[in-house]
Amino acid sequence: MRTDVACSLTVSTPVPATALLQVAVAAPAGEQLTVLTDGHPVAAEEIAVPGARVHRLQLPAGTTEVSYSAHVDTAGDPRPVTPAEWAEFVRPSRYCPSDQLEGYASAEFDRSLPRAELVAEVAAWVHRRLVYTAGASRSVDTAVDTLLLGQGVCRDYAHLTVTLLRALETPARLVAVYAPGLSPMDFHAVVEADVDGVWRTVDATRLAPTSSLVRICAGRDAADTAFLSLFGGRATLDRMTVTATVDGDLPAPSDEPFPLP
């Protein structure tokens, strides 16, 4: 099944700034990235970062247009969980303070369940516990804030799912994706969890079919997976569009673990 994805960003920088861009898919069959500031090309330096393809841009003052498009022809094979990944993604992180919820998670969930059932149960619990509400959360909110607030957007659902799984000693990480079928269309955040030594995907929002997602990058939490980070100057994101389409029928969303292309 072929999947086509694209995004465009318009960024205003009154003074020169450095940008880190994470919009490129992990394994494209073909892609194109164009960066123009006031009509002049800007070089995009790709940096090797574990779990991501990061492009560093040295932006002059002005208005920058970023355009990216790619297509993926086949689903990727399941990824094994390496020992280094196990150690990294079982520990607390900035937005996923799993050490603060160990007792809570143990009281809510049966640790003795088979791993696939436990992962699916945590994702289903988060789906029931939260209300998807645009603009409800702040950029600094952790999973504990989301739990207390009871609402949020995809990154909040993902942070809470990751945190509870890590509190249950299950390695888990946040994955930024393009999501065919998502409405309204945007970048999306889901979760990969260690299920019997293989990374499997769940999406507690249930807003898009997990079997059709296209990976951008993975990390400890949203601090590692932001689509755009700006340093050294003031900047505003003026406009953003995201599209993701498949050439066939989309399956229904599910909370069952799936591999992620």
Backbone torsions as a table, in degrees:
resi	resn	phi	psi	omega
1	MET	NA	126.3	179.2
2	ARG	-86.8	136.6	175.3
3	THR	-122.6	130.3	177.3
4	ASP	-110.5	132.5	-179.9
5	VAL	-130.9	154.8	178.1
6	ALA	-160.4	156.4	172.3
7	CYS	-151.7	155.2	173.2
8	SER	-139.9	139.1	-179.1
9	LEU	-130.2	140.8	171.9
10	THR	-119.1	121.0	-175.1
11	VAL	-124.3	131.3	176.2
12	SER	-103.8	127.0	178.7
13	THR	-127.2	107.0	-179.7
14	PRO	-67.8	-21.8	175.1
15	VAL	-133.5	160.9	179.5
16	PRO	-56.6	145.7	-178.2
17	ALA	-149.2	158.1	173.4
18	THR	-103.1	133.5	-179.9
19	ALA	-120.3	140.6	169.9
20	LEU	-109.4	120.6	-173.9
21	LEU	-111.7	128.3	176.6
22	GLN	-128.8	81.0	178.6
23	VAL	-128.2	-10.8	-177.7
24	ALA	-76.3	137.0	-179.2
25	VAL	-72.0	157.5	-173.3
26	ALA	-67.9	-39.3	-174.4
27	ALA	-140.0	75.0	-177.5
28	PRO	-78.0	148.8	168.6
29	ALA	-81.9	-24.0	175.5
30	GLY	-166.4	149.2	-178.3
31	GLU	-159.6	162.6	175.6
32	GLN	-147.5	130.9	177.3
33	LEU	-124.3	126.1	178.3
34	THR	-126.9	131.4	177.5
35	VAL	-128.2	122.5	-179.7
36	LEU	-130.0	131.3	171.7
37	THR	-111.7	116.5	-175.6
38	ASP	49.4	40.0	176.9
39	GLY	86.3	-4.3	-177.7
40	HIS	-103.7	134.6	-178.3
41	PRO	-61.6	142.4	174.9
42	VAL	-119.8	131.1	-179.6
43	ALA	-69.2	140.1	176.5
44	ALA	-113.4	108.9	-178.7
45	GLU	-90.4	116.0	179.3
46	GLU	-81.6	130.2	-177.8
47	ILE	-111.5	135.2	177.5
48	ALA	-78.8	110.3	178.6
49	VAL	-126.5	132.1	179.9
50	PRO	-54.7	126.7	176.3
51	GLY	82.7	3.9	-174.7
52	ALA	-154.2	159.5	167.1
53	ARG	-113.4	106.2	-175.5
54	VAL	-104.7	131.7	174.6
55	HIS	-108.6	124.9	177.9
56	ARG	-97.2	130.1	-178.0
57	LEU	-120.8	131.1	172.5
58	GLN	-97.8	99.2	-171.9
59	LEU	-91.4	127.3	170.6
60	PRO	-75.6	169.2	174.7
61	ALA	-62.0	139.4	178.6
62	GLY	140.8	-160.8	179.9
63	THR	-109.2	121.8	-176.5
64	THR	-107.6	132.8	175.5
65	GLU	-109.8	122.6	176.2
66	VAL	-110.8	127.3	177.9
67	SER	-128.4	128.6	179.5
68	TYR	-134.5	138.6	174.1
69	SER	-144.7	150.1	-179.3
70	ALA	-159.9	163.5	170.4
71	HIS	-137.0	149.3	179.0
72	VAL	-123.2	130.4	-173.6
73	ASP	-95.2	-31.2	-175.7
74	THR	-137.4	158.1	175.1
75	ALA	-72.5	145.0	179.3
76	GLY	-78.4	159.3	175.7
77	ASP	-75.7	152.7	175.8
78	PRO	-56.9	141.9	-178.2
79	ARG	-97.1	129.4	175.9
80	PRO	-70.5	150.5	176.5
81	VAL	-86.7	115.3	179.7
82	THR	-79.5	159.3	176.3
83	PRO	-56.8	-38.8	179.2
84	ALA	-65.0	-40.4	177.8
85	GLU	-66.3	-41.3	177.7
86	TRP	-55.5	-46.7	-177.8
87	ALA	-67.3	-37.8	-178.1
88	GLU	-71.8	-41.8	-168.6
89	PHE	-99.1	8.2	171.4
90	VAL	-97.7	-8.6	-175.6
91	ARG	-97.1	159.5	177.3
92	PRO	-63.9	157.4	175.5
93	SER	-142.4	-179.3	-171.7
94	ARG	-51.7	-51.6	-176.8
95	TYR	-98.4	-4.1	-177.4
96	CYS	-126.9	71.9	-177.0
97	PRO	-78.4	73.9	-173.5
98	SER	-63.8	-26.0	178.5
99	ASP	-64.4	-23.8	179.3
100	GLN	-80.4	-14.0	-175.3
101	LEU	-119.5	16.9	-177.8
102	GLU	-62.1	-47.4	179.7
103	GLY	-65.5	-41.1	179.5
104	TYR	-62.0	-46.2	-178.2
105	ALA	-65.1	-39.7	179.8
106	SER	-65.0	-32.0	178.7
107	ALA	-76.7	-28.5	-175.8
108	GLU	-88.8	-28.0	-170.9
109	PHE	-128.0	152.9	179.6
110	ASP	-91.4	104.7	-178.4
111	ARG	-61.8	-21.0	-175.2
112	SER	-80.8	-6.4	178.9
113	LEU	-61.7	150.0	170.1
114	PRO	-55.0	146.8	-171.3
115	ARG	-56.1	-42.9	-179.3
116	ALA	-61.7	-40.1	179.4
117	GLU	-68.6	-39.4	-179.9
118	LEU	-64.6	-44.1	179.3
119	VAL	-62.1	-45.8	179.4
120	ALA	-64.4	-36.8	-179.5
121	GLU	-68.5	-41.0	177.8
122	VAL	-62.9	-44.6	179.1
123	ALA	-62.9	-40.8	178.9
124	ALA	-66.3	-37.5	179.1
125	TRP	-64.4	-44.8	178.7
126	VAL	-63.2	-39.5	177.7
127	HIS	-59.4	-42.1	-179.9
128	ARG	-73.3	-33.9	-171.1
129	ARG	-78.3	-31.2	-174.9
130	LEU	-106.1	155.7	172.6
131	VAL	-113.2	124.9	-179.5
132	TYR	-70.9	117.2	-174.3
133	THR	-140.4	109.0	179.2
134	ALA	-62.7	133.3	176.9
135	GLY	80.6	4.9	-176.2
136	ALA	-78.0	-27.1	-174.3
137	SER	-110.0	162.8	176.9
138	ARG	-100.6	160.4	-179.6
139	SER	-65.7	-19.2	-178.3
140	VAL	-96.2	-1.2	-176.4
141	ASP	-68.6	135.5	174.7
142	THR	-95.2	178.2	177.8
143	ALA	-61.9	-31.6	177.5
144	VAL	-66.1	-41.9	175.5
145	ASP	-59.7	-43.2	-179.8
146	THR	-63.1	-42.6	178.4
147	LEU	-59.9	-43.6	-179.4
148	LEU	-71.2	-36.3	-178.7
149	LEU	-74.7	-36.0	178.1
150	GLY	79.7	15.1	179.6
151	GLN	-157.5	166.4	179.8
152	GLY	164.4	-167.5	179.0
153	VAL	-114.4	-170.9	-170.1
154	CYS	-57.7	-40.8	-179.3
155	ARG	-64.3	-33.2	178.2
156	ASP	-69.1	-42.6	175.3
157	TYR	-59.0	-45.1	-178.8
158	ALA	-65.5	-43.1	179.6
159	HIS	-61.0	-43.2	-179.0
160	LEU	-67.9	-40.5	177.8
161	THR	-62.1	-47.2	178.7
162	VAL	-59.8	-44.7	-176.4
163	THR	-63.4	-45.4	179.9
164	LEU	-65.6	-40.0	178.8
165	LEU	-64.7	-44.0	178.0
166	ARG	-64.4	-36.3	176.9
167	ALA	-63.2	-24.0	176.4
168	LEU	-96.3	17.2	177.5
169	GLU	62.3	35.2	174.7
170	THR	-112.7	113.9	177.8
171	PRO	-56.9	135.6	-178.7
172	ALA	-151.4	150.8	-179.5
173	ARG	-145.1	156.8	177.9
174	LEU	-87.7	138.6	179.4
175	VAL	-124.9	126.2	173.7
176	ALA	-87.3	134.9	-173.0
177	VAL	-142.0	161.2	158.5
178	TYR	-89.4	138.7	-170.8
179	ALA	-129.7	91.3	173.6
180	PRO	-55.7	135.0	-178.4
181	GLY	93.9	-11.8	179.2
182	LEU	-68.6	137.9	179.2
183	SER	-143.0	123.1	-2.6
184	PRO	-70.8	151.4	-177.1
185	MET	-67.9	137.0	-178.4
186	ASP	-165.6	174.8	164.1
187	PHE	-64.4	151.0	-174.3
188	HIS	-131.5	152.6	178.2
189	ALA	-121.5	129.8	177.4
190	VAL	-131.5	-171.6	-174.9
191	VAL	-128.1	138.5	166.0
192	GLU	-109.3	134.2	179.2
193	ALA	-126.9	152.9	178.1
194	ASP	-76.3	109.6	175.8
195	VAL	-116.2	100.3	178.2
196	ASP	56.2	42.4	173.9
197	GLY	85.6	7.3	179.4
198	VAL	-130.0	140.3	176.8
199	TRP	-74.6	124.7	177.7
200	ARG	-123.9	148.3	-171.0
201	THR	-102.9	136.3	170.3
202	VAL	-134.8	152.2	179.2
203	ASP	-134.0	104.7	-176.7
204	ALA	-68.6	-18.0	177.7
205	THR	-73.3	-28.1	-175.5
206	ARG	55.2	35.6	-178.6
207	LEU	-93.9	-11.8	-179.8
208	ALA	-151.9	151.8	179.5
209	PRO	-68.8	126.1	-177.2
210	THR	-66.9	-27.2	-177.6
211	SER	-71.9	-10.9	-178.5
212	SER	-110.2	4.8	-178.2
213	LEU	-68.7	150.6	177.0
214	VAL	-121.1	121.4	-174.9
215	ARG	-68.8	136.9	166.4
216	ILE	-102.7	-60.4	-179.2
217	CYS	-159.2	164.5	178.7
218	ALA	-130.5	151.9	179.3
219	GLY	-166.5	-175.9	-178.4
220	ARG	-63.7	-39.4	-179.7
221	ASP	-167.5	-165.5	-175.4
222	ALA	-63.8	-20.8	177.7
223	ALA	-62.9	-27.5	-179.1
224	ASP	-93.4	-12.1	-167.2
225	THR	-123.7	10.9	-179.4
226	ALA	-58.9	138.3	-178.8
227	PHE	-71.4	-23.4	179.0
228	LEU	-149.5	126.9	174.1
229	SER	-126.4	134.2	-176.3
230	LEU	-119.9	138.4	-176.7
231	PHE	-135.3	146.1	170.6
232	GLY	84.9	8.3	179.6
233	GLY	-177.7	163.9	177.3
234	ARG	-77.2	145.8	-179.6
235	ALA	-157.3	154.0	175.6
236	THR	-132.6	141.4	173.7
237	LEU	-89.9	107.9	-174.2
238	ASP	-84.0	-33.8	-175.5
239	ARG	-156.4	146.7	176.6
240	MET	-149.8	135.4	172.1
241	THR	-131.9	145.6	179.3
242	VAL	-136.6	137.1	174.3
243	THR	-134.6	150.7	176.2
244	ALA	-155.6	119.7	-177.2
245	THR	-135.3	153.8	175.8
246	VAL	-118.9	160.2	-177.3
247	ASP	-90.4	6.8	178.0
248	GLY	-135.9	-166.9	179.5
249	ASP	-78.6	140.8	177.6
250	LEU	-84.8	138.1	171.7
251	PRO	-72.6	168.0	178.0
252	ALA	-74.4	147.9	175.1
253	PRO	-59.4	150.5	-177.9
254	SER	-150.0	157.8	175.1
255	ASP	-101.7	9.5	177.7
256	GLU	-76.3	144.5	-179.1
257	PRO	-66.5	134.3	178.3
258	PHE	-133.0	155.1	168.4
259	PRO	-70.2	154.7	-178.4
260	LEU	-115.5	125.7	178.9
261	PRO	-58.4	NA	NA
